[in-house]
Amino acid sequence: MIVERPLAELFVEEGLIERDELNGILGQREDATEPIGDLLVRLGKITEKQKAYCVGKQLGVAFIDLARLDLDADVARSIPHSTAIRLLSIPFEKTVDGYSVAMVNPLDIAAIDELQERMNAIVEPYVATEEDIRDGIFRTFGAYDDLGEIVGEAIKGLDSSEIEVAGDAVDDGNMNVVELKEVVEGAPVIKLVNAILVRAISTRSSDIHIEPHQRRVRIRYRIDGMLQEAMVLPKDLQYPLTSRIKVMGAMDIAERRVPQDGRCALITHQGEYDFRISSYPTINGENLVLRILDKKAARIGMNHLGFTPEVLALVEQMVNAPHGMIIATGPTGSGKTTTLYALLNLLNTVERNVMTIEDPVEYQLPGVVQGNVNPKAGITFANGLRAILRQDPDVLLVGEIRDTETAEIAIESALTGHLVLSSLHANDCAGALSRLLDMGIEPFLVSSAANLVLAQRLLRLTCHKCRMPYEPSPVLLQEMGLDPGLHYEHGLGCDYCARTGYRGRSAAYEAMEISPQIQKLIMRKSTSAQIKLEAMNQGMTSLRDNAVAKVQEGETTPEEVARATLE
């Protein structure tokens, strides 16, 4: 029986949000058609699981947290893989009368009827998050059950005619939009590429590496920041495979001697994804790397970034400043772009003109005017930033400060009434300030413009399915100042974490507010060590200390902190 209560009331009743805060959010929202649950998730006020729980309570349907279940493969396979994907449903328990089935939409009568007909049993629907259902389907079935068979088909049917774009492909400038209605559709080589892409998405990969060797082609996925070998293909498949991917990315398949870049958008049952494709000629053929960009990642809220309450309060204070500069720093792959986009989501209101210059635009944000660097057209970060300043912006995002000219324009913008967000490659917060000075920026400009510097690293989280107590190296514990008597756990490795012992990542941060004391040190061109010491004396927690705190909270291991942070 459906409970006749508004969902917003249930969020308040469950203690997920205060009524005054909820009323404030509802009063300020731009799109009145956006469901309240989706809005609160986007703003980081609640999680998808909390939303699903309350939706279930409203509908009178029980919520099931699939991530905490060890799914019985025999029960889950009571329906075919294609049906599970299409209906976003998965059986998780066999009951006396039939099956308990997790569903995204437990009120879909047509889906329930189809499930009951296929299983010849009564179905009791439960509500679960889409992410957990997709993950459960992958754990049970894999991305594709017959990948070996597809590879065999592709070898037998080698034909250059099989590399044309299949599915519903639309040429949108330099972007192909390819809809994968079923991974089994198309010619063998097309099916092979589809299976590789779908498996990468299912494993939460951030990159796909297709590497030609003398007698084989190796495919690796970067999962949680670490490369893992996914499969090895025969050398005969190299040209058809790379050609198919280059066609999808609107690249020149006849040119194999120079590096190329391409992009395509992929629409699958798992959602919408953008792929950035890069080719590099090697002695064994073209090496391809595909960066996977999940469009949902652009909607991440501030509460999901891993900030401590103190850092979160400081960041929110600085984001609301009328002008100045916020810099995110760290190595490639440390999550700087995700952090900056979360800040943009907070700043993206109807009262502000938010504009970006990026290389390239990774995620498209509704309401934000985004532009790409295009050296062939003469649009560099510096030139693009100059053009943006003539567009009456309030907030600017400069994808990366790479040279003195870009740094000077960004800092001048921050001093003339604009809020500027940007990224910079440096090891820590103090190092970012030193880097700007090394670029030749005058100390008085840096000290006046910068409001906040964030440094970050991504730490892999211990798999909660296979975590077990263990004793870390005493030398490592001593180096990090950890108590040997604490309870430590690490992952043994299981199917859920792909035998790595880790699943998912969280960021470790340090946040440096540019206080008057630090401004004086910048003016004196003090070393980064002196600036960092002063910041820590004022209460800043270093990257290493923030990461060590995550070990003490049981989120990760000392070994992972040692791998990801420098001291």
N, C-alpha and C positions, 0 to 999 in steps of 0.2 A: 504494500500500500504506500502510495506517494505521500510524503509529509508536506502539508501545505504551509511551508515556511520559506521565506526568501533565503537564498544562499548567503547573502551578506549577513543576515541575522545569525546563521550558523557559524560563520567565521568569528563573529564577536562572542557568541555563546561558548565556543571551544577555546576561547582565550588566545586566538591567533592574531588578533588585531584589536586595538582599542576603538570604541565607537567614535570618539571624536576624530581620531586619525582617519578612520574609514570615511566619515562624512566629509572631511577635508579633501580626501582623494577624489571622492565622487563629485565634489563641487568643482574641482579643477580639471577633470578629464576632458579631453578634446573630442574623443569619439564615443558618443553615448551608446553606440551599438556594440561596443566591445564588451563581452561578458565580464562581469565583475571578478570572477575567478581568474580569468586570463590576465586581466589588468593587474591584479595583486601579485600574480606570479611574475609578470614582466617587470614589475617594480621591485621585486625581491622581498615583498612583505610576507609571502607564504611560499611553500614549496608545492610542486606538482602533486606529491603524495598527500599533503594536507588538503589540497583542493579536491582530489579524488575522494578522500575520506568523507569530506563534507557533502560532496555531490551524492555519494552513496547514502549518506544519512538522510539527505533530502528526498531521495528516490525510494528509500526503504530497502536498499540493496547493500549487503555487507561489502566492506572493503578488504582486499587481500594484498599484502605486500609481497609480491612475487620474488623480489630480490633476496628475501630471507628464507625462501623455500629451496630445498633440493628437489627439483622437478623429477618425477618418475618418467623416464623416456617412453616407456610403454603406454602410460596414461596420456602423455602429451601427444604422442603419435596416433591417438585415436582418430585424429582428423589429418588430412594431407597437409603438406607444407604450404601449398598454394592457397588452400582454404584458410589456414591460420593467418597467413599474410593478408589475404584479401579481407577477411572479417575482423582482423586484429583481435583474435581470440585464441586462448590456449587452455585445454583441460589440465587441471593440476591435481585433481583428486577423484578417485572412483568411489562412489557411495553405494549404499544398498539399492537405491532406486535408479541410479544413473551416474552422472558426472557433474562435478563442480567445475565451472569454466570461468576464467578471468576474461573480462571484456572491457573495451574502452567505453562502449555504449551498451549497458546492460538492458536498455529498453528497446533495443532493435529487435522487434518481434520476428521480422523476416530472417535475420541472422540466427536467432535462437531456433526457429523452425528448421532451417537448413542444417544446423548442427545436430538437432535431434534426429533428423532423417538420416544423416550420414552415420551417426553413432548408434542409431536404433536404440536410443535410451533417453531418459528424461534429463534435461539440462537445468542445473541451478546456476543462474548467472551471478557473478561477483564483479565488482568494479575494481579496475587496476589502472595504473598509469600506462600510457602508450609506450614510454621508454622501457618499462619493466616487461611489458608483453613482447615487444620486439626483441629485447634481450633474451627472454625465455625461449622464444622461437629459435633464435640463433643457437642458444645453448643446446637445444633439443635436436634441431635439424642441420645446423651449420648454414652457411650462406647458400650453398648449393650441394645437394647430396651426391650428385654424379659428376663432379668436376673432372675426374679422370676420364669419364666417358666423353665429355665435351672436348677435352684435349685430343683424345683419339679421333673424334669426328673431324676436328680442325686439321689434323695432320693428313687424314685421308682426302679431305676436300679442299686442299690448298688451291686457291684461285684468286687472282687479283680482283675479280669482279665482286668478291665478298667484302671488300673494304668500303663500299659506298655507305653513306649514312643511312641507317635503318630507323624504324620507329617514326614518330612524328617529330621531324627535325625542322626547325625554322631558323633561317639565317637572320640574326638580329645584329646587323653591323658585323663585328668580328666575333660574335657569340652564337654558337649553335645551342639550341635548346632541344635536348633529346629526351623523349619520354620512354622509359623502360616499362612497358605494360606488363610484360612477363619476361623473366630472365631467360626463359627457354625459347623465346622467339628469335627468328633471324637465322642467317647462315652460321656455320660452325665457328668461324673466327669472331663474328659479332657476338655469339653466345659466350665465347670464352672471355672476351673483354667485359661483357656485361657481368659475368660471374665474378671476375676479378674485382670490378668496381663495387658490386654489391657486397662481396665478402669484406672488402676494406671498410665500407660504411658500417657493416654489422659488428666489426671488431673495434669500432671507435678509432680507427686509424686517422692520423693527421696527414700522412703522406704515403704515396705508393712509389717505390723505386723499381724500375724495370731496367735491369742491368745486363747488357750483352757480354758474354764471355766467349772464349774460343770455341767451345763445343756445346754451350748451353745458354739459356737465358734465365737469370735468377730474378725472382720477384720478392721484394721485401716490403713489409708494412712498418711504419713508425707508430707504435702504440704506446701511449703514455710517455712519449719522449724517447723511447728506445726502439731501435730497429730489430725486427724479427723476421726470419726467413719464412715466407708463406708457401712458396712452391718453386720448383725448377721445371722449365719447359724445354722441349727439344729446340735445337738451333733453327730447324726448318720453319718454326713459327715466328721467328724474330721479325722478318719484314712485314708479313701480314698483320701481326699484332701492333707494331709501331705505326704502320700506315693507317690502320683503323683508328687508333687514338689520335693521330695527327689530323685525320679528316674531321673527327669530332671537335677538335680544337681549332678548326679553320686554319690549319697550317699547310704549308707547301709540301706535299708528300714526295715530290720529285727532287727537292733539295735536301741532301743529306750531309752536306759538307760544312754547313754553318749552323750555329746555334739558332733556335727559334723559340718563340713564346706563343702560347695560345690559351684560349679559355673556352669552356663550355659549361652549360647548366644542365644538370641531370635531375629529372623528375622520376622518383621511384616510389614504391609503396612505403619506404621508410622516411620519406620527406623530400624536400628540395635541397639540392647541394650544388655549389659552384666548384668547378675544378680549374685550377691554374696549372697549365702544362708547360714544361720546359724540356727542350731537347738539347743534347750536347754531343757532338760527333767524337767518337773514340776510335781506337784502332780496331775494335771488334764490332763497330756499328754505332747507332745512335742510342745514347743513354737517356731514358725518359724519367722525369720525376713529376708526379701529379700531386699538388697540394689540394686537400679536400677542405672545403669551407662549408660548414653547416650553417644555413641561414638562421636557424634558431639560436645559434651562439651569439648573434648580435643583440639579442633581447635579454641578455644576462643582467641581473640586478646587482646593486652594490652589495647586498647582503650575501651574495653567493661568491664573492671574490676571495674570501678567506681573511678579510681584515679583522683584527681585534677590535673590540668596541672603542678603544681609545683612538686607534688609527682611523676607523670609520668616521668617528665624530670630527676628527681633524680634516679628513678629506672632504666631508660634506660642508664644513665651514669654508674651506678654500674654494670649492666649486661654486659656492654662492657669492664669492667676491666679484665685484663689478669689473675688475680688470686684473691683469697680472699673468703669470705664466706657471703652468703645472707641467712638470717633466716626468715622464716614465722612463726608467733606465733599466738595462739588463741585457744579456746576450740574446742572440737570435733564438726564438722558441721559448722565451721565458714568460710569454703571456702579456707583453706590453700592449699589443693592439686590443686584446680583450678588455684590459683595464681601461684604456682610453675610450673604447666604445661604451662601456658601462657608464663612464662619466658623461659621455654625450647623451645617452639615454636619459640621464637625470636632468641635463640642461636643455633637452629638446622640448621646448614649450612653444605655444603659439606667439608668445611675446618676444621671443628671441629669433634672430636670423643666424642659424648655425650653418657654417660652410667648412668644407674640407678640401685639402689637396693631398692625395695619397699615391702610393706607388706599389701596387695598384689598389683600387677600392676593393677591400676584401668582403665586406658585408654591406648590403644596402639598407639604410635606415630611413623609413618613411618620415618625411618632414625635414630631413637634412639635405642640404645641397652639396652633393659630393662630386669631386672631380679627380681625374687621373693625371699623373705625370705622363707627358708624351714628348720625349726628346726629339723625335722625328719632326714634330710640329713646333719645336722650339719651346715647349712647356716644361720647364724644370720646376723644382720646388720653389726656387726664388722667383721666377717669372710668374708662376701660378699664384704665389702668395701676393705678389704685387697686384695682379688682376683682381684677386678676391677683395683686397682692401678698397677697391672702387665699387664694390657691391653692397656697401653699407652693412657689414657683418657685425654681430655682437660677440659670437664665439667662433674661434678658428681652430681647426685641427690640422696640424702639419704632420704628415705621416712620420717623417724622420728628419732630423737636422743632421745633414751630412757635410756641410761646408760653411765657410765663414759668411758668405753672402746670405744664405738662408737663415743662419743664426741671427745676423744683424737685423734682418727685416722682421723676424719673429719677435725679437726683443723690443724693437721699436713699436711694433703693433701692441705689445703688452703694456707699453708705457703710454700709449695714446688712447686708452679707454677700451681695449679689447681683452677678452679672456682667451688666452692661447694655450692649447694643449699640444704636446709634442712628445716624441720619443728620441732617445739618444743612447748610443752604445757606450756603456761604462759599467764598471764592476759594482759600484755602490753610489749612494747619493752624493757623497763628497767628491767622488771621482767624476760625476757628471758636471759639477761646478768647475772643477779643474780643467775638464775637457773644453768647456766653453772659453775659459781664459786662454787655453793653449791655442784655440782657433783665432785668437787675436781680438776677442771681444773685450772692450774696456771694463775693468772691474766695477766701476760705478754703475754701468748699464746692467751688468749681471745682478748686482746686489739690489738694484731698484726694481728690476722686472720680475725676478723669480719669487714666487710665493711658496711653492712646495715642490719637493723632489721625491719621487717614489722609486725605490729599487726593489726588484723582485726576482724570485726563482720559482720554478715549479717543482714540487716534490711529489713523488709517487706515493699513493696511500696503500697501507697494508690491506691485502685482500681479507674481507671479513668472513669469507667462506672457509678459508684454510689456515687462519691465523692460529699459531701455537706459541706457548711460552718458550723462550730460549735465553741464553746468556751471551750478550755481545762481548766483543773483545775488551778486556779491561783497559788496554792502552787507548782504544777509541773512546771509551767512556770518560777516561781521565782527560783526554784532549778536549772533550766537549763540556767538561764540568758536570757530568751526569752522575747520579748516585748509583753505585753498583747494586744497592739493595732494592732498587725499584723493580717493578714487574715489567718485563719487556716481552713483546710478541713480534713474530715475523710470520710471513706467509710461506707455507711449505710448497705451494704450487698446486693448482687444480685446474679443471677445465674452465671454470668461471674466470680465472685470471690468466688463461693461456700459459699455465705452468711458470709464471714469473714470480708469484707471491705478492704482486701488487696489482691493484685495479683502481683507476681514477687518479686524478691529481688535484692538488691544492697549492695555492701560492703562499710562499713565505715573503714577507715584506719588511722593508724599513722605510719610514716616512720622516723626512727632514723638513721642518718648517723653517723658513728663512727668517730667523729672529734678528733683532738689532745686533746682538753679539756676533752672529754668523755673518751678517752684513759687514761688520767691521773687519772680520778675518778675510772676507773676500776682497775688500778694499786694499788690504795689506798684501794680497796675493799669497796668503798662507797656504801651506801644503794641504793636500786632501786629508792626511793623517791628523793634522791640527784641527781642521774643520770637523772631522768625524768625532774627535775627542770632545770638542765643545758641544756638539749635538747630543752626544750620549750623556754628558754632564747635565744637559737640560732635559733628559728623560727619554731620548730616542732609544728604541730597542733595535739592536743591529740585526741584519739578515740572519746571521748564524744563531743568535739568541732566540729569534722568533721561530726559526726552524727547530731548534732544540726543544722549545716549548711544545711543538707539535709531537715530538717524541714522548715527552712527559705525559701528554694527553692521550697517547696510544694511537695516534693517527698514522705514524710512519716509523721508520727504524733509524738508528744511528748511522748505519751504513749508507742509507739513502741521503741523509743530511750531509755526510762527508762527501758524497759524490756530487751533490748539487750546489754546495755552497763553498765559498772561499773564506779563509780567515787569515 
